[in-house]
Amino acid sequence: MKVNRLKKGWKRLFILFIVIPLSLGTSYGNPSSEKKKAETVMTGVTIVSLDAPLRASIGRKVTIEVVVGNERATKATTILTVTCPTTKQQIGREAETLEGLTSQKITYSWSTDGLKEGTYIIKAEVEKLPDETVLDDNVRQIEILMQR
């Protein structure tokens, strides 16, 4: 009797831990059958900082400073675009070439002639490099309160 129970016990364990997982499509028995490519994280260019006054007077020029950085060890070229989405105005756009692991400050002057009082968004964005996967640092924005 003990032998039959033992055989039934092993049979149940075999079914529970081997047959069922294999039928569900796991790689329990053959881990090489489901080799997955690991996603490689590739850094690139970044907006290190975006600075402008929090408040400004309408009709006066506002200075906007953008620091663009290259997180790679090799030279990289990207396009920097600075806009005001609130007014759909392009403040500046230019190609930037950075040596490896360096940064560069770019300064723009934004004309506020004709604006109304209120809050305006300034957005700086660098285009992604080929094979760059870390993109959340490619865009920054700030708000400026325009007053009379």
C-alpha positions in Angstrom: 0.0 0.0 0.0 2.8 2.4 0.9 4.5 1.9 -2.5 1.2 2.6 -4.4 0.7 5.8 -2.4 4.3 6.8 -3.0 4.0 6.2 -6.8 0.7 8.2 -6.9 2.4 11.0 -4.9 5.3 11.3 -7.3 3.0 11.1 -10.2 0.9 14.0 -8.9 4.1 16.1 -8.1 5.4 15.4 -11.7 2.1 16.5 -13.2 1.8 19.6 -10.9 5.4 20.9 -11.3 6.4 19.7 -14.8 3.5 18.8 -17.1 1.2 21.8 -16.2 3.9 24.5 -16.5 5.0 23.1 -19.8 1.5 23.1 -21.1 1.1 26.7 -20.0 4.0 27.7 -22.2 6.7 28.4 -19.6 10.3 27.7 -20.3 10.6 25.4 -17.3 12.1 22.5 -19.1 14.1 24.3 -21.8 15.2 27.9 -20.8 17.1 28.4 -24.1 13.8 28.1 -26.0 12.7 31.5 -25.0 15.8 33.6 -25.1 14.7 37.2 -25.1 16.8 40.1 -26.2 17.6 42.5 -23.3 16.7 46.1 -24.2 19.9 48.1 -24.2 19.7 51.5 -22.6 21.3 54.1 -24.8 21.7 57.6 -23.5 22.2 60.5 -25.9 21.6 64.3 -25.7 19.7 66.0 -22.9 18.4 69.4 -21.9 20.5 69.9 -18.8 18.7 73.1 -17.8 16.2 75.7 -19.0 16.3 79.1 -17.3 14.2 82.2 -17.7 12.7 84.7 -15.3 9.5 83.5 -13.5 7.9 87.0 -14.1 8.5 89.4 -16.9 7.1 92.6 -18.3 5.1 92.7 -21.5 7.0 94.5 -24.3 10.5 93.7 -22.9 12.7 91.0 -24.2 13.1 87.9 -22.1 16.4 86.1 -22.0 16.1 82.3 -22.2 19.1 80.1 -21.4 19.3 76.5 -22.4 22.1 74.1 -21.5 22.3 71.1 -23.8 24.4 68.1 -22.9 25.9 65.1 -24.6 25.9 62.0 -22.4 27.8 59.9 -24.8 31.6 59.5 -25.0 31.5 60.4 -28.8 30.7 63.6 -30.6 26.9 64.1 -31.3 24.9 66.5 -33.4 21.2 67.3 -32.6 18.6 70.0 -33.3 17.6 72.2 -30.5 14.2 73.9 -30.7 12.8 76.5 -28.3 9.2 77.4 -28.6 6.3 79.1 -26.8 3.4 76.6 -27.2 1.0 79.1 -25.7 1.5 81.5 -28.6 2.7 78.8 -31.1 5.8 80.9 -31.5 9.3 79.5 -32.4 11.9 81.3 -30.4 14.9 79.6 -31.8 16.0 76.5 -33.7 19.6 75.4 -34.5 21.9 72.4 -34.9 24.2 71.8 -32.0 27.3 69.6 -32.2 28.8 68.6 -28.9 32.0 66.7 -28.1 31.6 63.6 -26.0 30.5 64.1 -22.3 30.2 67.9 -22.7 27.5 70.6 -22.4 27.0 74.0 -24.0 24.9 77.0 -23.0 22.7 78.6 -25.7 21.0 82.0 -25.1 17.9 83.3 -26.9 16.0 86.5 -26.6 12.2 86.3 -26.7 10.2 89.2 -27.9 7.1 89.7 -25.8 5.6 92.6 -27.8 1.8 92.2 -28.2 1.3 89.6 -25.5 -1.5 89.7 -23.0 -1.1 89.3 -19.3 -1.0 85.7 -18.3 1.1 82.6 -18.0 3.2 81.4 -20.9 5.0 78.1 -21.4 8.5 78.0 -22.8 9.6 74.6 -24.1 13.1 73.4 -25.1 13.5 70.2 -27.0 16.5 68.3 -28.6 15.9 65.8 -31.3 16.8 62.2 -30.4 20.0 60.6 -31.7 19.9 57.4 -33.7 19.4 54.4 -31.3 18.9 56.7 -28.2 16.4 55.1 -25.8 16.4 57.5 -22.9 14.1 60.3 -24.1 12.5 61.7 -21.0 15.4 64.2 -20.6 15.1 65.5 -24.2 12.4 68.0 -23.3 12.0 70.6 -20.6 9.5 73.4 -20.1 9.0 76.3 -17.7 6.2 78.9 -17.1 6.7 82.6 -17.2 4.1 85.0 -15.8 3.8 88.0 -18.1 2.6 91.3 -16.5 2.2 94.9 -17.5 
